[in-house]
Structures are given as structure tokens and as C-alpha cells.
Amino acid sequence: MLDGVETKSVSPVFVGRVSEFDTLNDALARADAGEPQALLVGGEAGVGKTRLLEEFAAAARRRGAIVALGGCVEIGADGLPFAPFSTALRHLRRELPGQLAAASSGQEDELARLLPELGPAAREPRRDEQGVARLFELTARLLERVAADHTVVLALEDLHWADASTRHLLTYLLRTLRTGRLVVLATYRSDDIHRRHPLRPLLAELDRLRTVRRVELGRFNRDEVHRQIAGIIDRQPDPQLVDDIFGRSDGNAFFVEELAVAADEGCCAGLTDSLRDLLLVRVESLPESAQSVARIVAEGGSTVEDRLLAAVARLTEDDLIEALRAGVHAGILSPAPERDGYRFRHSLVREAVSDDLLPGERSRLNRRYAEALEADPTLVPADERVTRLATYWYHAHDAAKALPTVLDASVEARRRHAYSEQLRLLERAMELWDAVPDTVRATLRPVDYAEVYPPCGCDPRTTPLRYLDLMAEAAVAGRRCGERERALKITKRALRLLDEDPDPLRAAWFWEQRSRLTQALARGDGWAELATAQDLVRGLPPSEVHAEVLASAASWSMLHRPGPEAMAAAESAVEYARMVGAQDIELNARLTLGGLMVDAGDIETGLAEMYEVKDRATELGVDMVVARAHVNLPSVLEGVGRSEEAARLLQEGVHVTRRLGLLDSEGWVWGNLAECLHSLGRWDEAARAAANAQRLEQSAKPRAGGSMRLACLAYDRGDLAEAARRLADARTFFGTHDPMPQYALPMKWVALGVAAAEGRLQDARAELLDALGTGLPPGTQRYGWPLLLAATTVEADAHGEAAAEPGRPEILQRIRRAAKSLTTGVPVWHAYDVWLRAELLRAEGRFVPDEWSAAVEAVEPLGRPYDLARVRYRLAEALLSSGAGDDERARATELLRLVDAVADHLGAAPLARSATLLAQRARLALVPAVRGGDRGPADPVEALGLTSRERDVLRLVAAGHTNRRIAEELFISPKTASVHVSNILAKMGVSGRGEAAAVAHRLGLFPAESGERLAAG
């Protein structure tokens, strides 16, 4: 680590590294221009990574950049969670206190997990599943804000020692930083990265990111070694000495320094060929007291504080100062830049000294460290105290002392969302468990250490901690940090122990966890595990476990098998949660219950319940329920045809989930928003929303939702190759282990449509039959109606083709039977029913204008311009196919003009082609002809009979503005704006704002605003 008092290299001359230095300076220049940069600097130990970083940091400071440096801390074999980020943020707080305070405003309690100086960290709800994602997103946002006006270099050293949480946060930042004058630079030892090293997969992943540059430092050549030696000894070296040192060091900069100093001091003859001996020889030349201090520092960690070192060394103050002076003068030790303390000038020397310790000597030193820290906890920084004490006692091989401190450290790791470190510490606690006397274990309490595991018929304040409690904590920590295989093994082991010593509540809890892990690992849909959990709690008194199992079962059923059983489970979950005061479970179950009520046809009651849950969860700060409400409630609104209302709520949800840092929830919000905007005819906005749902840092299913929406858009626009590609992406993200109607049916819709468009009728039929094979259960009407309509349209389009006749009656009969199982309780479902009946007649070769008029009438109020254009097209087709007279032809002409305007505005190429071809066959003109004698009004808006005020309103409608925005622009009331919009729609003969915008765009009514984006919605 570096700071104002920087570690001095032996050589005052910076040798070589021209291309590497140019790369770093280029990154700094790009960052100055507002383009964030990411670099990884690798090289073997001693090759000169720290020196390169020192020189670059100095150059960056000269150019006005703020350099925030943090080093990964090694204590024994353990890394401190987020240590380099905590150190770097402290730098930023010192250098830019006002900017960091402003950037962290409102999120101090979350960011305090990385920077405790911001205040106390928020206490996490037991069931917070997105705490890590939230912390990472808030950290990225903090850095972007701080770097908005200042160029910041965030440098992290010794990544090979990084804890898992640090690695995960760094990966997140390198993948997500998009704005700000920021350089993120990390160094690591490449020779330490063996096949099983945890940094190896991270490097492989970052290699795939084009935004990350790798800089590999090689060894010096002979000329560079010559210049380095000359700088060290301050004169031109003898060529033979250069040859000798170059040969023995092989160009490693640190070894060159050691050999050059040894030669200059005249002790070269005493060196052996072993590089390890080379590192130790200068330590062994120190006075005995200085050697003893060096051994103490080597075992204390990367840096040892002054007062802690004095307590462990047990020397007089003068003797300790003399010993340290000798170590520093010899270039073995150096003052620590971040705190009052000391460290080895190079980690290679520390490792050599530590390796030279005898096992008993190492245990004794760790015990002395632990005893000193236990006696005076102020000897080390507060945020490191618990972890270091646990490490010292563990390496002192004192199980009785180690177990409580290791458990304390696991709680601290959990508090910081460092779940990887929490899991490692809990596994260490389980390893120590049997070696600890019963008298010590009896003093431990679940209330202090077992947060995720609900009380199972016992008082956690008085009941001794059990081994199963540790397993529960470890299972949840493993799931949260992505170590799902380890978590599943722990869960299975816990269930085997519970087979030997039955405890139904605890077993039910572990089965519920196993269900989650089974789904996450794509090993199944998780229902068998949930069913087992339900069996175990059935008949038991109300408990939190009981409520949680029922809530999980209800949520699962809502997604997989909505119906009476799901409703009963949700109602029971609400009841049990209220009995035991589990407010978060109650709110979650009520949200599920509301959605199921809507599916069952009790629309308004269900929606009112969901709105109430959203407001209550917001009031209580139950973030996970708030986020879920902004996903599920708009989805239900969209399902019942209230797309405008859903879109407004989803736009609010984007801000809510982003503020909370809940990435997966934000991904679901974007995917649902894309669906609403698609319905509303705002297709370009829908495409952007779907792309936002596919951000790489989100998990698979939200990204699958984005792919699904892009597939639907591509299909409606006629890009079959893109639709097929996006469909394949969605299927990959969703997987095949856990089929849900809300995913499976829309994918069948796209697959059926693509197959039919490519002339593969039998494949299209196969997709339909596969979807109908499991039936369309209650609650799937929002997906079932479009699928049945698409299949019927395919059959109608193929009517009269000889190859299509075999099997057609059976397919149409299957569609009719399936349609009878779907409800029509809201206008959008009723419209699909009417539309489907008209399409079934067309599939029999019957074009019935009255049926299509009814379909148009049913679709018009929905505010879905594309659907309205499709049924208008069919009505025009029916009018022209039924022996049309002049009135019918005139009506068909007007319908096709509206269809063409909407299709052109949306980019719905297949519909536009169909309208054009139908008009050509019927010899209709889609653009009204202007007779030679007709002068017409100079302004085409006047042809519509619009007043000047209505013209202004229409211009804003065409730009996609709401009534409130129109009122603000024109200085009128929203009610007056609404009246004007209604008059405009009547005069234009259109059914909604989207269609009015499309007609205005088609007719070029506002050429002066041609650069303004039109929004059909």
C-alpha cells in the first residue's frame, strides 16, 4: 500500500517499463475525458509492480488526479473482507470529504459496511437476499459520483491475497462502471496463480471484457539490470558483476536489488544459490533483537501496529526502537504508510521469514498476539479487530478460545455482506466444534450468532447454540455468496443429522432451503422439497418456520400451478405470519395472495390488496417486499389490460429498485416495462427497456425476460432471424429444469410464429400441442389467449393449402376446447375471446364483417395500437371479401390507411406489407389523391378540422407527452388538456393517443418537429 510517506525502493532510478507506463498514462488521459478505465497489472513476485504503481501514482497526482490506494491484507492465510476498498475509500474521504459526503448521502448506513466512518451499518432483515447486490451497486454509484468532477485513480494492490468479497466487488465494478473520470487499477502476482487459485477464474472472466486491459510485467534484460545496479550503488558497475547478478537474478528487479546491495556491502561470498537463503541472509545479519522483531512482524500480518508490536515483543521501548531502526536501515522493514506501524519492505522477505518459523514458534507468536489484543482491543483498528483476533486464536491452536472469536468474526462478515468470508469462518467453527469443551459451548447463544435460523420452539437467548445452528447459517451464507454446491452439501448433511435426531420444524426449514438451492442449481423445480417441508409442519403449532414454508409454497404455486391450492397456501401463510408477528412474511404472502385473487377473477379486490401491501412495505422499509411489489403489481395490471397504469408504476419501480441497489428486481422491472410499452405501441422505448433488463451483472432470469421481450418485438417487426436468436437466448437463460407458464407460454408464442412465418406449419402445430399438453391452468389467461390467437391465425392463413388440411380439424378443435377454459372477466380477455371467434371463422374460410366489427369494437378501448391495427386490417379484408359495394370499399380504404400509418410508425413491416398488398389487390389508394382543381388548405392540420389550440395539443400528443405535461407546456389545466385530446381523437377517427401520434407521423403533420421522437403511447 502507498500513501504520502511512500515506501522507498533501493534504486532511485526508475528503469524500463516504457510501454507499460505509456499504457497507464493513456488510461489516465481517457479517464480525464470521462471514459472510465480498468487495468490489471500482473507479474511475478519482485518484478516491480509496486514500483510501477508508485511512479504512475506520482505522475497522476502531478496531473491533478486523486489517487486512492488500498492493499489486500493478509493475516496468516486470511484476507480481511473488503480491506482494499475500505482503505481506498478512506483516502477519498480525506482528499474529497465534501464530494464523498454528497455522493453517499442517504445511503450512509449501507456504505458503512465498507467505510465504518460513515456511521453505524443498517441492520439487515433476515430474509434480505439482495444485500450484496445492493451494496455493490451503491459502491459503483458512489465512485461514479465522486469521479464526476475529479479524475480518480482507484488502485488495489496484491489482488492474489484478496478475499472473495473483494474479488466479487472488483468484478462488479469492472463490468458496470460506465461514467466518470475513473481509473480502476489492480495488481497481482502472476506466479502465485496456480490452477486452483481463487483469482484464476476471475482473471479468465475479466479477459472476456473488452473494457479491461491487462498489463504483464516481464523481467529486466541485461541493459536494464545494468542501469538498475548503477542506480543502487551510485556508480557504473563492473561488467562481470552485472553478468553475475543478471545470471543469478534472471532479471527479477527485487533480486537484482538484494544481490546488488549484498555485493556492495561485501557479503556476496556468503550467499548460497538458494533465493530463499538470499532473502534470509540480510535478516540473519541483523542484531538478535531485530531478528526477533522481524519474526514477530512476519507472523502478525501484512502490517503490525506500533502498540501491538510493543505488547507482543515485550522489549523495553528503547530496545524496540533500536531493533526497528536496524530493520528499517537494512531495508528489511519499513514504516506503514496508512497507520503507526511497520511492515516488510517486500512481501517475499516476510514470507521467507514466516516460512522459517518452527510450528511451535508460530503458535506461540499467534497466542501472544491474541492475548495482547484481547487485553487491549484498541491496539488495532476497530473494523479489523474481530477478524484478527479470530485468526490469531485459530493459528494459536486454542480451540476453546478460537471458537467464540471465529463466530464473532462470522457475524461481522455477515454484517458487512461478506458472505464468502462468513461461510469460510462458519466452516472453521464447525471444524473446531468437537474440539471445544462442552463448558465453553454451553455459554454460546443462538441470539448472538444465528440470525437466519428462526427460533424453533426455544428461546435463542437462553438455549445453547447447536451445531445445526451453524449449519443453517453456513447454508444461507453459501447461497448468498454463490457457493450453492457447498450450501447444498451442508443442507443435506443437516437433514441427515435430523433423521437421527428428529425435529420437524428445523427439518422443514432445511427442506425449504434445499428447495431454493435445487432451483438455483437447475436440479429441478423445487416442489418435492417444498412438499416435504409442508408435510413436516402440518399439524404443528403456528411458527415462523410454518409461515415461511407456506409463503414459499404459495409463491411457487402462483408461478407454476396457480389455483385454489395456491390461494389456500397464501391465506394460511398470511394467517400464520400474523400469529407469530412475522411482518415481512405476512406482507410477502399478501402480495402473492393479491395476485392469485386477480387470477381467480376477483380483480379489484386483488389489486387493492397489492396496492395496500406496496404502500405498507414502503412505510415499514421492508425493501424486498417493496421491490417485489414494483415487479408483481405492474405485471398483474398488464395482465388485465391496464398497461398505462402498469407503465407508470414500473417507471417508479426503476427509481425505487435503483435507489435500493436491487439489481435483479430492477431487471424484472425493466423487462415488465418493456412488455407494457410493447402493448402501448411505444416499441423503441420497449426495446431500450428490454436491453436494460439484460445488464450482465443481473442473474439469468431477469436477462431472460429482456431476451423474451426483444424476441417478441423482432417477430412483430418481421425480423425472424433476430426473433429466433433472442428466443434461443431466453431459453438458455430460463433453462429447462423449472418450467413456468409465464415463461413457457410466451416462448411458445414466438416459436410458433417464427415456425409459421418460415413455412414450417407442422412445427408450429407441434409448439401449440406441446403447450396445450399440460393444459392452461387458472391464472394463465394473459398468456393463453395470445397463444391460441396466434395458432388460429396460422391455421387461417394456411386455409386452402392442401398440405395444411391433414390435422386441421383436430387442431381447431383443440383450440376451441382450450379457449373454453380461459376466463373473459376483463376487457382485454374479452377482446381476445371475440377476436379468436372471428379468427376461427376465417380459419374455416368464412370472412364475416360483423364478427370483425365486434373485434374492432372490443379492442378499440384497450389503448393497444398494434392490436387495433391488426383487427382493423382483418375487418377491411372481410369487407372486401364479401362482395363490397362503394360504402364498404370506402370504409376498407379508411381502415387500411389507419393500419398503414400505425404499421409504418411502429416499424411493423409484415403488417405494413399486408396492408399494402390488400390495397393493391382491391385497387385502393392508401394515400388520398388530390384532384387538380382542389387547392385544399395550406396546412394539412386544417384538413382534420382541428383548431389552433388542438393543433398545439396534437403536436405534444405526437411527442408522447401526458395530459399533465401538455397542461404544463400550454399553461392550461390537465382537465382542459384531457377535453382537447378527446376532441382530437374524435375528429381524427382514431381510438387512442398512440394511434393519433402514428397518424400525425404518417401524414407529416409537424415537419418542423421532425427531429422530435414520436411516441405511440
RODO-519237 format. One record per residue (C-alpha): residue in three letters; x, z, y. Coordinates in steps of 0.2 Angstrom, whole numbers, plus 5000, padded with zeros to 4 digits. Example, Ala and Ser with C-alpha at 12.3 -4.5 7.8 and 13.67 -1.06 7.14 Angstrom:
// residues 2
ALA506250394978/SER506850364995/
END
This chain:
// residues 1017
MET500050005000/LEU500649965018/ASP500250035035/GLY501150075051/VAL502550155043/GLU502950025030/THR504050035015/LYS505749955019/SER506449835007/VAL508349855004/SER508649675011/PRO508249655029/VAL508249465026/PHE506549385020/VAL507149255008/GLY506249095002/ARG504449085000/VAL504148955012/SER502748865004/GLU501849024999/PHE502049085017/ASP501348925023/THR499848945011/LEU499449115018/ASN499649055036/ASP498448915033/ALA497149035026/LEU497349135041/ALA497148985053/ARG495548935043/ALA494849115044/ASP495149115063/ALA494048965064/GLY492649055055/GLU492948995037/PRO493149145025/GLN494649135014/ALA495149204997/LEU496849214989/LEU497549284973/VAL499449314973/GLY500249334956/GLY501949364950/GLU502949464938/ALA503449644942/GLY504849644955/VAL504649464960/GLY504249504978/LYS502349514980/THR502449664991/ARG503749595002/LEU502749435005/LEU501249535009/GLU502249645022/GLU502849485030/PHE501149405031/ALA500349565037/ALA501649575051/ALA501349395056/ALA499449415055/ARG499549565067/ARG500549465079/ARG499149335080/GLY497949475084/ALA497149495066/ILE496649665060/VAL497549705043/ALA496649825032/LEU497649865016/GLY497149955001/GLY498149984984/CYS497350014967/VAL497850184962/GLU498450234945/ILE498350414939/GLY499050414922/ALA498150274914/ASP496550294925/GLY496050204941/LEU495050284955/PRO493450204957/PHE493450084972/ALA495050154978/PRO495750004987/PHE494149964996/SER493950145002/THR495750135009/ALA495449965017/LEU493850025025/ARG494650175032/HIS495950055040/LEU494449955048/ARG493650115054/ARG495250165063/GLU495549995070/LEU493749945074/PRO492750105075/GLY491350035086/GLN491149875076/LEU491149965059/ALA489850095065/ALA488749955071/ALA488949845056/SER488549995044/SER487050065055/GLY485550105044/GLN486550095028/GLU487750235030/ASP487050335015/GLU487350185004/LEU489050135011/ALA489650315010/ARG489850284991/LEU491450184997/LEU491850275013/PRO491350455012/GLU491750475030/LEU490150395034/GLY489150545029/PRO488350605013/ALA487850475000/ALA486050444996/ARG485350524980/GLU484850384968/PRO483250384959/ARG483350404940/ARG482750234937/ASP483750134950/GLU484349984941/GLN485049884955/GLY486050014964/VAL487749924960/ALA487049754967/ARG486349844982/LEU488049924986/PHE488949764983/GLU487849664994/LEU487849795008/THR489849795007/ALA489849605009/ARG488649605023/LEU489749745032/LEU491349645030/GLU490449485037/ARG489849585052/VAL491449665056/ALA492349495054/ALA491149405065/ASP492149435081/HIS493849485074/THR494949405061/VAL495149525047/VAL496449525033/LEU495749625018/ALA497249645007/LEU497149734990/GLU498749774980/ASP499149804962/LEU497549724955/HIS498149754937/TRP497849934940/ALA496049914947/ASP494650004939/ALA493149904933/SER492049934948/THR493449874960/ARG493649714949/HIS491749684950/LEU491649714968/LEU493049594972/THR492249464961/TYR490649484970/LEU491449464987/LEU492449314982/ARG490849224976/THR489749274990/LEU490649285007/ARG490049135017/THR490349185035/GLY491549275046/ARG493349275051/LEU493949355035/VAL495449335023/VAL495249425006/LEU496949434998/ALA497349524981/THR499049544972/TYR499349574954/ARG500649574941/SER500549414930/ASP501749484917/ASP500549634913/ILE499049524910/HIS499049524891/ARG497649444881/ARG496649604881/HIS496949654899/PRO495349684908/LEU495949574923/ARG496149424912/PRO494349374911/LEU494149404930/LEU495549284934/ALA494849154922/GLU493149164931/LEU493949154948/ASP494949004943/ARG493248914942/LEU492848954960/ARG493448814971/THR493448934986/VAL494849044978/ARG496648994980/ARG498049054968/VAL499749084973/GLU501049114960/LEU502749184965/GLY504249124955/ARG505949194953/PHE507349154965/ASN508549014962/ARG510449044964/ASP510549004983/GLU509049124987/VAL509949254977/HIS511549224987/ARG510549245003/GLN509749404997/ILE511349484992/ALA512149435008/GLY510749525017/ILE510849685007/ILE512749705008/ASP512849635026/ARG514249505022/GLN514549355012/PRO514649404993/ASP515949344981/PRO515349194971/GLN515749274955/LEU514649424960/VAL513249304964/ASP513449224947/ASP513449384938/ILE511949454947/PHE510949294946/GLY511349294927/ARG510849474924/SER509349474936/ASP508649304931/GLY508149284949/ASN506949434950/ALA507049504968/PHE506949684963/PHE508349674950/VAL509449574962/GLU509249724974/GLU509649854961/LEU511149764955/ALA511749724972/VAL511649904978/ALA512449964962/ALA513949844964/ASP514149884982/GLU514150064978/GLY515550034965/CYS514550094949/CYS514249924942/ALA515449954927/GLY514250094921/LEU512749984919/THR512149934902/ASP511249764898/SER509549854897/LEU508549834913/ARG507649994909/ASP509350084909/LEU509749984926/LEU508150064933/LEU508650244927/VAL510450234932/ARG510150274950/VAL508950404946/GLU510150494935/SER511450484949/LEU510450594959/PRO510650784960/GLU509750884946/SER508350944958/ALA508050774965/GLN507950704947/SER506650844943/VAL505650804958/ALA505650614954/ARG504950654936/ILE503550764944/VAL503150624956/ALA503150494942/GLU501850594932/GLY500750634947/GLY500050464950/SER500450324962/THR500650444977/VAL500850634977/GLU500350734992/ASP501650845000/ARG500751014997/LEU500350964979/LEU502150914976/ALA502751084983/ALA501451184972/VAL502051084956/ALA503851084959/ARG503951264963/LEU505551244974/THR505951334990/GLU505451225005/ASP507251185009/ASP507651144991/LEU506151024990/ILE506650945007/GLU508450915001/ALA507850844984/LEU506650724993/ARG507950675006/ALA509150624991/GLY507750524983/VAL507250434999/HIS509050405004/ALA509450324987/GLY507950204989/ILE507050284974/LEU505650374983/SER504850335000/PRO503550415011/ALA501750365008/PRO501050265022/GLU499250325020/ARG499550515019/ASP500850655020/GLY501650625003/TYR502850524993/ARG502850384980/PHE504150274971/ARG504850134981/HIS504450024967/SER503250054953/LEU504449984940/VAL505550134943/ARG504150254942/GLU503550184925/ALA505350194919/VAL505550374924/SER503750414917/ASP504150324900/ASP505750434899/LEU504750594899/LEU504550684882/PRO502750714876/GLY502850904879/GLU503650874896/ARG502250764901/SER500850884895/ARG501751024904/LEU501850924921/ASN500050874920/ARG499551064917/ARG500551114932/TYR499650984942/ALA497951034936/GLU498251224939/ALA498851184956/LEU497351084961/GLU496151204953/ALA496951344963/ASP496851244979/PRO495651094979/THR496151044997/LEU497850984991/VAL497150804988/PRO495850704997/ALA494050754993/ASP493550594986/GLU494950594974/ARG494950774969/VAL493650774954/THR494450624946/ARG496250684947/LEU495850854941/ALA494950774926/THR496450664922/TYR497750804924/TRP496750914912/TYR496450774899/HIS498350724899/ALA498750914898/HIS497850904881/ASP496751054885/ALA495051004878/ALA494151164885/LYS494751134902/ALA494650944901/LEU492850934896/PRO491951014911/THR493050914923/VAL492850754914/LEU490950774915/ASP491150824934/ALA492150664936/SER490750564927/VAL489450624939/GLU490550574954/ALA490750404947/ARG488850384944/ARG488550444962/ARG489750304968/HIS488850174957/ALA490550164947/TYR489650144931/SER491050074921/GLU492150224925/GLN490650334922/LEU490550254904/ARG492350274901/LEU492350464906/LEU490750494896/GLU491650414881/ARG493150534884/ALA491950684885/MET491150634868/GLU492950614861/LEU493350794867/TRP491650874862/ASP492150934844/ALA493751004850/VAL492951114863/PRO492451294858/ASP490651324857/THR490851464870/VAL491351334883/ARG490051204878/ALA488651344879/THR489051354898/LEU488651174902/ARG486951124908/PRO485950954907/VAL485450984925/ASP487250964931/TYR487750814920/ALA486250724913/GLU485250634926/VAL484550484917/TYR483850584902/PRO482150664906/PRO481850844900/CYS481150834883/GLY480251004881/CYS481651104888/ASP482251174904/PRO483851074909/ARG484351224920/THR484451344905/THR484651244890/PRO486451204884/LEU487051024886/ARG486850924870/TYR487950784863/LEU486350674864/ASP486350704882/LEU488050624884/MET487550484873/ALA485950454884/GLU487050454900/ALA488350334892/ALA486950214886/VAL486250194903/ALA487950184911/GLY488450044899/ARG486849944903/ARG487049964921/CYS488849904921/GLY488549764910/GLU489349834894/ARG487749814884/GLU488549794867/ARG489349964869/ALA487750034876/LEU486849964861/LYS488050044849/ILE487850214857/THR485950194856/LYS485950154838/ARG487150294834/ALA486050414844/LEU484550364834/ARG485450394818/LEU485850564823/LEU483950584827/ASP483550534810/GLU484550684803/ASP483850804816/PRO482150734822/ASP481550744840/PRO480150624843/LEU480250624862/ARG482150604863/ALA481950464849/ALA480650374859/TRP481750374875/PHE483150294865/TRP482050164857/GLU481450114874/GLN483250094880/ARG483549994864/SER482149884869/ARG482949844886/LEU484549814878/THR483849704864/GLN483049594878/ALA484649594889/LEU485749534874/ALA484549404869/ARG484249484852/GLY482349474853/ASP480849514864/GLY481049704863/TRP479249734857/ALA479649804840/GLU480749934848/LEU479349974861/ALA478049984847/THR479150114838/ALA479350214854/GLN477450214857/ASP477150274839/LEU478350424842/VAL477450484857/ARG475750454851/GLY474850624850/LEU476150724859/PRO475850824875/PRO476050724891/SER477850704896/GLU478950594907/VAL479550504892/HIS477750474886/ALA477350394903/GLU478950294904/VAL478650224887/LEU476850174891/ALA477350094908/SER478649994899/ALA477349934886/ALA476149894899/SER477449794909/TRP477949704893/SER476149664888/MET475749594906/LEU477149464904/HIS476949424886/ARG475149464880/PRO474049514895/GLY472349584889/PRO471349734885/GLU472849824876/ALA473949794891/MET472649864903/ALA472450024892/ALA474350054891/ALA474450034910/GLU472950154913/SER473750284901/ALA475450264910/VAL474650304927/GLU473750454920/TYR475250524911/ALA476350494926/ARG475150594937/MET475050734925/VAL476950764925/GLY477250714943/ALA478250564939/GLN477850474955/ASP478950324953/ILE478250284936/GLU476550304942/LEU476750184956/ASN477650054944/ALA476250074932/ARG474850054945/LEU475749894951/THR475649824933/LEU473849884932/GLY473349794948/GLY474049634941/LEU473149654925/MET471449684934/VAL471649524943/ASP472049434927/ALA470449514919/GLY469349444934/ASP469249594945/ILE470149504959/GLU469849604974/THR470049774966/GLY471649724958/LEU472349654974/ALA471849814984/GLU472749924971/MET474349814973/TYR474249824992/GLU474050014991/VAL475550034979/LYS476649924991/ASP476150025006/ARG476350194997/ALA478050144989/THR478650095006/GLU478150265014/LEU478950365000/GLY480550255000/VAL480350204981/ASP481450054983/MET481249974966/VAL479349984967/VAL479449914985/ALA480449764979/ARG479349734964/ALA477849734974/HIS478549604985/VAL478849494969/ASN477249534959/LEU475949544973/PRO476349374981/SER476449294963/VAL474649364959/LEU474049294976/GLU474749124972/GLY473949134955/VAL472249154963/GLY472549014976/ARG472949124991/SER474549034995/GLU474649065013/GLU474449245011/ALA475749254997/ALA476949155008/ARG476849275022/LEU477149425011/LEU478649335002/GLN479449295019/GLU479349485022/GLY479949515005/VAL481549415008/HIS481949535023/VAL481549685013/THR482549644997/ARG483949585008/ARG483949745018/LEU483949845002/GLY485349744994/LEU484249704979/LEU484949534974/ASP483849504958/SER482249554967/GLU482749434981/GLY483049294969/TRP481249324962/VAL480549324980/TRP481449154984/GLY480849074968/ASN479049134971/LEU479149074989/ALA479648904983/GLU478148894972/CYS476948944986/LEU477748814998/HIS477648684985/SER475748714984/LEU475648715003/GLY476448545004/ARG478048615013/TRP479148535000/ASP480848535009/GLU480648715013/ALA480148744995/ALA481748654989/ARG482848765000/ALA481948924994/ALA482248874976/ALA484048844980/ASN484249014987/ALA483449084970/GLN484949004962/ARG486349104970/LEU487749134957/GLU487849324960/GLN486049344953/SER485649364935/ALA484949224924/LYS483049234925/PRO482949234944/ARG484049074944/ALA482949004930/GLY481449024942/GLY482348924955/SER482848784942/MET480948784937/ARG480348754955/LEU481648624958/ALA481148534942/CYS479348534947/LEU479748464964/ALA480848324957/TYR479448274945/ASP478148264959/ARG479448164969/GLY479748044954/ASP481548094951/LEU481348104932/ALA483248124928/GLU483348274941/ALA481748354934/ALA482448344916/ARG484148414922/ARG483348554931/LEU482148594916/ALA483648604904/ASP484448724916/ALA482948834917/ARG482848834898/THR484648884897/PHE484349024909/PHE482749084901/GLY483449074883/THR482349064868/HIS482349244862/ASP480949314874/PRO479549184877/MET478349224891/PRO476849124896/GLN477449124915/TYR479049034910/ALA478548944894/LEU476948854901/PRO477648784917/MET479148724907/LYS477948634895/TRP477148554910/VAL478748474916/ALA479248424899/LEU477548344896/GLY477548254912/VAL479348184910/ALA479048134892/ALA477448034898/ALA478247954913/GLU479647894901/GLY478347814889/ARG478547954876/LEU476747984873/GLN476948074856/ASP478248184863/ALA477148234877/ARG475748274865/ALA476948374855/GLU477348484870/LEU475548514873/LEU475148554855/ASP476648674854/ALA476048764870/LEU474248774863/GLY474948834846/THR474949014852/GLY473448994862/LEU473149034881/PRO472849224882/PRO471849304896/GLY472849304912/THR473749134909/GLN472449034918/ARG473548994933/TYR474748914921/GLY473548844908/TRP472448744920/PRO473848634927/LEU474548614909/LEU472848554902/LEU472548444918/ALA474248364916/ALA473948324897/THR472248254901/THR472948144915/VAL474248074902/GLU472848034890/ALA471847954904/ASP473247844910/ALA473547784892/HIS471747744889/GLY471547564882/GLU473347564874/ALA473247534856/ALA474747644852/ALA473847784861/GLU472247784851/PRO472847874835/GLY472648054838/ARG471748044855/PRO470048114850/GLU470948264842/ILE472048294857/LEU470548284869/GLN469548404858/ARG471048524858/ILE471048514877/ARG469148554879/ARG469248704867/ALA470748774877/ALA469848744893/LYS468348854887/SER469549004885/LEU470148994903/THR469149084917/THR468549004933/GLY468249154943/VAL469149104959/PRO469048944969/VAL470748874963/TRP470248894945/HIS468548824948/ALA469348674956/TYR470448644941/ASP468948654930/VAL467948524940/TRP469548414941/LEU469848424922/ARG468048374918/ALA468248214929/GLU469948184921/LEU469148204904/LEU467848074908/ARG469247954914/ALA470147984898/GLU468647904889/GLY468647754901/ARG467247824912/PHE467547824931/VAL466147924939/PRO466247944958/ASP465148094958/GLU466248184947/TRP467748144958/SER466748184974/ALA466448354966/ALA468348374963/VAL468748324981/GLU467448454987/ALA468248584976/VAL470048554981/GLU469748525000/PRO469648715004/LEU471248764995/GLY472448705008/ARG473448614995/PRO473848435002/TYR474648364987/ASP473248414975/LEU471948354988/ALA472848184989/ARG472848164970/VAL470948194968/ARG470648084984/TYR471647944975/ARG470547964959/LEU468947964970/ALA469547794978/GLU469947724961/ALA468247774954/LEU467347704969/LEU468247534967/SER467947534949/SER466147554950/GLY465647384957/ALA466047444975/GLY465047374990/ASP465647375008/ASP465247565011/GLU466247614995/ARG467647495000/ALA467747575017/ARG467747745010/ALA469047704997/THR470147625011/GLU470047785022/LEU470447895006/LEU471947785002/ARG472547795020/LEU472547985019/VAL473347985002/ASP474747865008/ALA475047975023/VAL475248135013/ALA476248054999/ASP477447975012/HIS477648145021/LEU477948245005/GLY479048114998/ALA477948094983/ALA478547924978/PRO477447904962/LEU475847944971/ALA476347834986/ARG476647684974/SER475047714965/ALA474047714982/THR474947554987/LEU474647464971/LEU472747514970/ALA472547454988/GLN473447284984/ARG472347264969/ALA470747294979/ARG471447194994/LEU471347345005/ALA472447375021/LEU473247545021/VAL473647515040/PRO472147465051/ALA472347295058/VAL472247275077/ARG471247125082/GLY471947005096/GLY470547045108/ASP470647235106/ARG471847325118/GLY471447495111/PRO472147655120/ALA473947655126/ASP474147825117/PRO473647825099/VAL473148015100/GLU471647955111/ALA471047845096/LEU470748005087/GLY469648065101/LEU470748215105/THR470848305122/SER472448335131/ARG472448515125/GLU472048465107/ARG473548345108/ASP474648495113/VAL473948595099/LEU474148455086/ARG475948425091/LEU476348615087/VAL475248605071/ALA476348455066/ALA477948555069/GLY477248685057/HIS476848825069/THR475548965065/ASN474048995077/ARG474949145084/ARG476449035088/ILE475348905095/ALA474449035106/GLU476149095112/GLU476848925116/LEU475248865126/PHE474849035134/ILE473149045125/SER472349175113/PRO472549155094/LYS470649135093/THR470648995105/ALA472048915096/SER471048935080/VAL469548845088/HIS470648695094/VAL471348675076/SER469648675068/ASN469048545081/ILE470648435077/LEU470348445058/ALA468548385060/LYS469048245072/MET470448185060/GLY469348195045/VAL470648305036/SER470448465026/GLY471948565032/ARG473448595043/GLY474648515031/GLU473648355030/ALA473448345048/ALA475348365050/ALA475548225037/VAL474348105046/ALA475248135063/HIS476948105055/ARG476247945046/LEU475447875062/GLY476947915073/LEU475848015085/PHE477348105093/PRO478847995094/ALA479648095107/GLU479748245094/SER480448135080/GLY481948245078/GLU480748395075/ARG480548445057/LEU478748415051/ALA478048555040/ALA476548515029/GLY475848685029/
END
